[in-house]
């Protein structure tokens, strides 16, 4: 039996069960109202009502598990939990896979870190978010899970990044001109804490394509200059420090 045929058979069987429970419950409930014996009548009314409630619950559960309804339900849950809301049309341009770089300090040395943020899978309304894992260079194989939300404010694109477990401060990324004509490579600033525990205002790049053929994690020294030059070119004339 094919998968589609199996699904239709299960759906028909489920419908028969729901209808049967509903009919039996209705009959018992009606019969309970006709009895003069209050105790027996009340008992039958309770049983009949319980069967009707069970049928309604099964029907509601079946409806809520349909793919279209599940999609709507998940979208509402994600949207209601969002902290950074933006115009949905502006966010459509953000719903893709991004390559993000930021400069930090580890063991007293400045290093670029690289990760992929996939915003293409989130279907929330007026918000977009993604989850990703980061390998902790201070441990052997330990990974931390983070959630990042993206928003658009005028010409600026903002990322809010938070760790799903633990008490780390939130990381804020600001790309000052990214939404102006929508740049494929945008330079910006990040407000974060380094691996060495320092509070930083540092450099960050968001790109629709990788800037170097490297793995996720710490950028090798031989590619660091490429990332730094890309940031400088993108930031040229974008921001004037007061």
C-alpha positions as CSV (number, residue, x, y, z in Angstrom):
1,X,0.0,0.0,0.0
2,X,1.4,3.4,-1.0
3,X,2.0,6.2,1.5
4,X,-0.9,8.3,0.1
5,X,-3.3,5.3,0.2
6,X,-2.2,4.5,3.7
7,X,-2.9,8.1,4.8
8,X,-6.3,8.1,3.2
9,X,-7.1,4.7,4.9
10,X,-6.0,6.1,8.3
11,X,-8.0,9.3,7.8
12,X,-11.2,7.3,6.9
13,X,-10.7,5.0,9.9
14,X,-10.2,8.0,12.2
15,X,-13.4,9.5,10.8
16,X,-15.4,6.3,11.5
17,X,-14.1,6.2,15.1
18,X,-15.0,9.8,15.7
19,X,-18.5,9.5,14.2
20,X,-19.1,6.2,16.2
21,X,-18.0,7.8,19.5
22,X,-20.2,10.8,18.8
23,X,-23.3,8.8,17.9
24,X,-22.9,6.5,20.9
25,X,-22.4,9.4,23.2
26,X,-25.4,11.2,21.8
27,X,-27.7,8.2,22.1
28,X,-26.6,7.5,25.7
29,X,-27.0,11.2,26.6
30,X,-30.5,11.3,25.1
31,X,-31.5,8.1,26.8
32,X,-30.3,9.4,30.1
33,X,-32.7,12.4,29.8
34,X,-35.6,10.1,29.3
35,X,-35.1,8.0,32.5
36,X,-37.1,8.9,35.6
37,X,-34.4,7.4,37.8
38,X,-32.3,10.5,38.5
39,X,-29.2,8.5,39.6
40,X,-29.1,6.2,36.6
41,X,-30.2,9.1,34.3
42,X,-27.5,11.4,35.6
43,X,-24.9,8.7,35.3
44,X,-25.8,8.0,31.6
45,X,-25.8,11.8,30.9
46,X,-22.3,12.0,32.3
47,X,-21.1,9.1,30.3
48,X,-22.8,10.4,27.1
49,X,-21.3,13.9,27.7
50,X,-17.9,12.4,28.2
51,X,-18.1,10.5,24.9
52,X,-19.2,13.7,23.1
53,X,-16.3,15.6,24.6
54,X,-13.9,12.8,23.6
55,X,-15.1,12.9,20.0
56,X,-14.7,16.7,19.9
57,X,-11.2,16.4,21.4
58,X,-10.1,13.8,18.8
59,X,-11.5,15.8,16.0
60,X,-9.8,19.0,17.2
61,X,-6.5,17.1,17.6
62,X,-6.8,15.7,14.1
63,X,-7.4,19.2,12.6
64,X,-4.5,20.7,14.5
65,X,-2.1,18.0,13.2
66,X,-2.8,18.8,9.5
67,X,0.3,20.2,7.8
68,X,-1.2,23.5,6.9
69,X,-2.6,24.1,10.4
70,X,0.7,22.9,12.0
71,X,2.5,25.5,9.8
72,X,0.2,28.3,10.9
73,X,0.4,27.2,14.5
74,X,4.3,27.2,14.4
75,X,4.3,30.6,12.7
76,X,2.1,32.1,15.4
77,X,4.2,30.6,18.2
78,X,7.5,31.9,16.6
79,X,6.0,35.4,15.9
80,X,4.6,35.8,19.4
81,X,8.0,34.9,20.9
82,X,9.9,37.5,18.8
83,X,11.6,40.4,20.5
84,X,12.7,42.3,17.4
85,X,9.8,43.1,15.0
86,X,10.2,44.8,11.6
87,X,8.2,45.4,8.4
88,X,7.7,42.0,6.8
89,X,8.5,43.3,3.3
90,X,11.9,44.6,4.5
91,X,12.6,41.3,6.2
92,X,12.0,39.2,3.1
93,X,15.4,40.3,1.8
94,X,17.0,38.9,5.0
95,X,15.5,35.5,4.7
96,X,18.5,33.7,3.3
97,X,21.8,32.1,4.5
98,X,24.3,34.6,5.7
99,X,28.0,34.4,6.4
100,X,28.9,36.4,9.5
101,X,32.4,37.4,10.7
102,X,33.4,39.3,13.8
103,X,36.7,40.3,15.4
104,X,37.3,39.1,19.0
105,X,40.1,38.4,21.5
106,X,41.1,34.9,22.5
107,X,44.1,34.2,24.8
108,X,45.3,37.8,24.4
109,X,45.3,37.7,20.5
110,X,42.9,39.3,18.1
111,X,41.2,36.7,15.9
112,X,38.3,36.7,13.4
113,X,35.5,34.3,14.0
114,X,33.2,32.9,11.3
115,X,29.8,31.4,11.4
116,X,26.8,30.7,9.2
117,X,23.4,32.2,10.1
118,X,20.6,30.6,8.1
119,X,17.5,32.9,8.2
120,X,15.9,31.2,5.2
121,X,14.0,28.6,7.2
122,X,12.0,30.9,9.6
123,X,8.5,31.8,8.4
124,X,7.5,34.1,11.3
125,X,5.6,37.2,10.5
126,X,7.4,40.6,11.0
127,X,10.4,38.8,12.5
128,X,13.1,36.4,11.4
129,X,15.4,34.3,13.6
130,X,17.8,31.3,13.5
131,X,19.7,29.0,15.8
132,X,23.3,27.9,15.4
133,X,26.1,26.2,17.3
134,X,29.4,27.6,18.2
135,X,32.4,25.5,19.1
136,X,34.1,26.8,22.3
137,X,37.8,27.0,21.6
138,X,38.5,26.8,25.3
139,X,37.2,23.3,25.6
140,X,37.5,20.0,23.7
141,X,34.5,19.7,21.5
142,X,32.0,21.6,23.6
143,X,29.4,23.5,21.7
144,X,27.1,26.4,22.7
145,X,23.7,27.0,21.1
146,X,22.7,30.5,20.2
147,X,19.6,32.2,18.8
148,X,19.9,35.3,16.6
149,X,17.1,37.6,15.6
150,X,17.4,40.1,12.7
151,X,15.6,43.4,12.3
152,X,15.5,46.4,10.0
153,X,15.5,50.0,11.2
154,X,15.7,52.5,8.4
155,X,19.0,51.9,6.6
156,X,20.3,49.8,9.5
157,X,20.2,46.0,10.0
158,X,20.4,44.8,13.6
159,X,21.1,41.4,14.9
160,X,20.4,40.4,18.5
161,X,22.2,37.2,19.6
162,X,21.6,35.3,22.8
163,X,22.8,32.0,24.2
164,X,19.9,29.6,24.8
165,X,21.6,28.3,28.0
166,X,23.8,30.2,30.4
167,X,24.1,33.7,31.5
168,X,26.0,35.4,28.8
169,X,25.3,39.0,27.9
170,X,23.4,39.5,24.7
171,X,25.5,40.4,21.6
172,X,24.3,43.3,19.4
173,X,25.4,43.6,15.7
174,X,24.7,46.8,13.8
175,X,25.2,47.2,10.1
176,X,24.7,51.0,9.5
177,X,24.0,51.0,5.7
178,X,23.0,47.5,4.9
179,X,19.3,48.2,4.2
180,X,20.1,51.2,1.9
181,X,19.8,49.5,-1.5
182,X,20.4,46.2,0.4
183,X,24.1,45.5,0.3
184,X,25.3,41.9,-0.3
185,X,28.4,42.6,1.9
186,X,27.9,44.9,4.9
187,X,30.4,46.1,7.5
188,X,29.3,47.1,10.9
189,X,30.0,47.1,14.7
190,X,29.4,44.4,17.3
191,X,28.9,44.9,21.0
192,X,30.0,41.8,22.8
193,X,32.2,40.1,25.3
194,X,35.4,38.4,24.1
195,X,36.5,34.9,25.0
196,X,38.9,36.5,27.4
197,X,36.0,38.3,29.2
198,X,36.5,41.8,27.8
199,X,33.7,44.1,26.8
200,X,34.2,44.9,23.2
201,X,33.0,47.3,20.5
202,X,34.4,45.4,17.5
203,X,34.3,44.8,13.8
204,X,31.8,42.6,12.0
205,X,30.9,41.7,8.5
206,X,27.7,40.1,7.1
207,X,27.9,38.7,3.6
208,X,25.6,36.7,1.3
209,X,28.7,34.7,0.1
210,X,31.7,33.4,2.0
211,X,34.7,35.8,2.0
212,X,37.2,32.9,2.2
213,X,37.2,29.2,1.7
214,X,37.4,28.2,5.4
215,X,35.5,26.2,7.9
216,X,33.2,27.6,10.6
217,X,35.1,28.8,13.6
218,X,38.3,30.8,14.1
219,X,39.6,32.3,10.8
220,X,43.1,31.0,10.0
221,X,45.8,33.7,10.2
222,X,46.5,33.6,6.4
223,X,42.9,34.7,5.8
224,X,42.6,37.3,8.5
225,X,44.0,40.1,6.3
226,X,41.4,39.4,3.6
227,X,38.5,39.7,6.2
228,X,40.0,42.9,7.7
229,X,40.4,44.6,4.2
230,X,36.8,43.6,3.4
231,X,35.6,45.3,6.6
232,X,37.6,48.5,5.9
233,X,36.3,48.7,2.4
234,X,32.7,48.3,3.5
235,X,33.1,50.8,6.3
236,X,34.8,53.5,4.3
237,X,32.7,56.6,4.5
238,X,29.9,54.8,6.2
239,X,30.4,56.1,9.8
240,X,32.1,59.2,11.2
241,X,33.0,59.0,14.9
242,X,32.2,62.1,16.8
